[in-house]
Amino acid sequence: QVQLVESGGGLVQAGESLRLSCVVSGIPFSFATMDWYRQAPGQQRALVATITVTGNTDYADSVKGRFTISKDNAKRTVYLQMNSLKPEDTAVYYCRGQRRYWGQGTQVTVSS
């Protein structure tokens, strides 16, 4: 059974940081491309960051320089370090594995 479980969301003030985690089971994590997406109210789900099997990363323009995606194969966990948060970063953040499996999401709310 494939499971992706996100955690680490919360309510923070603008300028603060959060680190999201996504623990993965049921897929060959070391060989999986992992993504973080987010969905704000009334908006479509959008790609935030990607990390490939070889560790290459890519980011949405809106988060470049502020967010960092990383993964720990031994812990089967992918992270999203979010710094200098802005109110427009408020959304539900989702982890995706192998471009097909989704977690349940974790809420991030940034107050001004």
C-alpha positions as CSV (number, residue, x, y, z in Angstrom):
1,Q,0.0,0.0,0.0
2,V,1.4,3.4,-1.0
3,Q,1.3,6.1,1.6
4,L,2.6,9.6,1.6
5,V,2.1,11.4,4.9
6,E,2.9,15.2,5.2
7,S,3.5,17.1,8.4
8,G,5.0,20.4,9.5
9,G,2.4,22.8,8.4
10,G,1.0,25.5,10.7
11,L,0.3,29.2,11.2
12,V,3.3,31.6,11.1
13,Q,3.9,35.3,10.5
14,A,5.4,36.7,7.4
15,G,9.2,36.4,7.3
16,E,9.2,33.2,9.4
17,S,10.2,29.7,8.4
18,L,8.6,26.2,8.3
19,R,9.9,22.8,7.3
20,L,7.5,20.4,5.8
21,S,8.1,16.6,5.8
22,C,6.6,13.8,3.8
23,V,7.2,10.2,4.8
24,V,6.8,7.8,2.0
25,S,6.0,4.1,2.0
26,G,5.1,1.5,-0.6
27,I,7.2,2.8,-3.5
28,P,10.9,2.5,-4.2
29,F,11.8,5.9,-2.6
30,S,15.4,5.9,-3.8
31,F,14.2,5.7,-7.4
32,A,11.3,8.1,-7.1
33,T,11.0,11.7,-8.3
34,M,9.4,13.7,-5.6
35,D,7.4,16.9,-5.8
36,W,5.8,19.4,-3.6
37,Y,2.6,21.1,-4.8
38,R,0.4,23.6,-3.2
39,Q,-3.2,24.7,-3.6
40,A,-4.6,28.0,-2.4
41,P,-8.3,28.6,-2.0
42,G,-10.0,29.0,-5.3
43,Q,-6.9,28.2,-7.2
44,Q,-5.6,25.2,-9.1
45,R,-2.9,23.0,-7.5
46,A,0.5,24.2,-8.6
47,L,4.0,22.7,-8.7
48,V,6.3,24.2,-6.1
49,A,9.5,22.1,-6.2
50,T,10.8,18.9,-7.6
51,I,13.8,16.6,-6.7
52,T,14.9,13.9,-9.0
53,V,16.5,10.5,-8.3
54,T,19.9,12.1,-8.9
55,G,19.2,15.0,-6.6
56,N,18.6,17.6,-9.2
57,T,16.1,20.2,-8.1
58,D,13.7,22.7,-9.7
59,Y,11.5,25.4,-8.3
60,A,8.6,27.6,-9.2
61,D,9.7,31.1,-9.9
62,S,7.6,32.4,-7.0
63,V,9.7,30.4,-4.4
64,K,13.2,30.4,-5.9
65,G,15.7,31.5,-3.3
66,R,13.3,31.0,-0.4
67,F,12.3,27.3,-0.6
68,T,14.6,24.3,-0.6
69,I,13.6,20.7,-1.4
70,S,15.7,17.8,-0.2
71,K,15.3,14.2,0.6
72,D,16.7,11.5,2.9
73,N,16.6,8.1,1.3
74,A,17.4,6.3,4.6
75,K,14.4,8.0,6.2
76,R,12.2,7.7,3.1
77,T,11.4,11.4,3.6
78,V,11.3,14.4,1.4
79,Y,11.5,17.9,2.9
80,L,10.5,21.4,1.9
81,Q,12.3,24.1,3.9
82,M,10.4,27.3,3.5
83,N,12.1,30.6,4.5
84,S,11.0,34.2,4.3
85,L,7.4,33.1,4.1
86,K,4.8,35.5,2.6
87,P,1.0,35.7,3.0
88,E,0.8,34.5,-0.7
89,D,2.4,31.2,0.3
90,T,-0.7,30.3,2.2
91,A,-2.1,27.1,0.8
92,V,-2.5,23.4,1.4
93,Y,0.9,21.7,0.5
94,Y,0.9,18.3,-1.0
95,C,3.6,15.8,-1.5
96,R,3.6,13.7,-4.7
97,G,5.7,10.6,-5.5
98,Q,6.6,9.0,-8.8
99,R,4.4,11.6,-10.5
100,R,1.3,9.7,-9.5
101,Y,0.8,9.2,-5.7
102,W,-0.4,12.0,-3.4
103,G,-0.4,12.7,0.2
104,Q,-3.4,14.2,2.1
105,G,-1.9,17.6,2.4
106,T,-0.8,19.9,5.2
107,Q,-2.1,23.5,5.8
108,V,0.4,26.4,5.8
109,T,-1.0,29.8,6.8
110,V,1.1,32.9,6.7
111,S,-0.2,36.0,8.4
112,S,0.9,39.5,7.5
